[in-house]
Amino acid sequence: MDTTITLGDAGSILIGLALLVLLVYCIILVKNLIPSVKSISKILKDTETISGIAAEGSVEAQKIVSGLSSSIGSVSDIIKGNQNTVAALTSIINALGSLKNLIKK
């Protein structure tokens, strides 16, 4: 019994073998990608945690800066209202510094 293989049949066999090899490569690729995907998942969870902490920290920093700004504004208003007192204190401090220098000499 002789069997004849035409060019069409030979091409179909070659295409089938190529698909089989491609399937094996795809299986190996997926096998190697699974640990990578698990690692990336862990990294993303850590990143989410760190981002949450950073967001909370930035909100706290914004509150602190806002409070500091209002405090500095209050001090500025007080100084503007009491410029004579500040000038007197500055003069007293300068006088004490000069007295100290005289005592040293």
C-alpha positions in Angstrom: 0.0 0.0 0.0 1.4 3.3 -1.1 0.3 6.6 0.2 0.8 9.7 -1.7 1.4 13.0 0.0 0.6 16.1 -2.0 2.2 19.5 -1.4 -1.0 20.8 0.2 -0.9 17.9 2.7 2.8 18.5 3.4 2.1 22.2 4.0 -0.7 21.3 6.4 1.5 19.0 8.3 4.3 21.6 8.6 1.8 24.3 9.7 0.4 21.8 12.3 3.9 21.1 13.6 4.7 24.8 13.8 1.5 25.4 15.8 2.4 22.6 18.2 5.9 24.2 18.7 4.3 27.6 19.2 1.9 26.2 21.7 4.8 24.7 23.7 6.6 28.1 23.6 3.5 29.9 24.8 3.1 27.4 27.7 6.8 28.0 28.8 6.3 31.8 28.5 3.2 31.7 30.7 5.0 29.5 33.2 7.9 32.0 33.4 5.6 35.0 33.7 3.5 33.8 36.6 6.3 34.5 39.3 6.9 37.9 37.7 3.2 38.8 37.9 3.2 37.8 41.5 6.2 40.0 42.3 4.7 42.9 40.5 1.5 42.4 42.5 3.4 42.6 45.8 5.3 45.7 44.6 2.0 47.4 43.7 0.5 46.6 47.1 3.5 48.2 48.8 3.3 51.2 46.5 -0.3 51.7 47.4 0.5 51.6 51.1 3.4 54.0 50.7 1.2 56.4 48.6 -1.4 56.4 51.3 1.2 57.2 54.0 2.6 60.0 51.8 -0.8 61.5 51.2 -1.6 61.5 54.9 1.8 63.2 55.6 1.2 65.9 53.0 -2.2 66.7 54.5 -0.6 67.0 57.9 2.2 69.2 56.5 -0.4 71.4 54.8 -2.3 71.8 58.1 1.0 72.7 59.9 2.0 75.3 57.2 -1.5 76.8 57.3 -1.3 77.1 61.1 2.2 78.6 60.9 1.1 81.1 58.3 -1.7 82.3 60.5 0.6 82.5 63.5 3.2 84.5 61.6 0.4 86.8 60.3 -0.7 87.4 63.9 2.8 88.2 65.1 3.3 90.5 62.2 0.1 92.4 63.1 1.2 92.7 66.7 4.6 94.0 65.6 3.0 96.5 63.3 0.8 97.7 66.2 3.7 97.9 68.6 6.5 99.3 66.5 7.5 101.7 69.3 7.9 98.9 71.8 10.0 96.9 69.3 12.2 99.9 68.6 12.6 100.4 72.4 13.5 96.7 72.9 16.0 96.9 70.0 17.6 100.0 71.5 17.9 98.3 74.9 19.5 95.2 73.3 22.0 97.4 71.4 22.8 99.3 74.5 23.5 96.1 76.4 25.7 94.8 73.6 27.7 98.1 73.7 28.0 97.9 77.5 29.3 94.3 77.2 31.9 95.4 74.6 33.0 98.3 77.0 33.4 95.9 79.9 35.5 93.5 77.8 37.9 96.3 76.8 
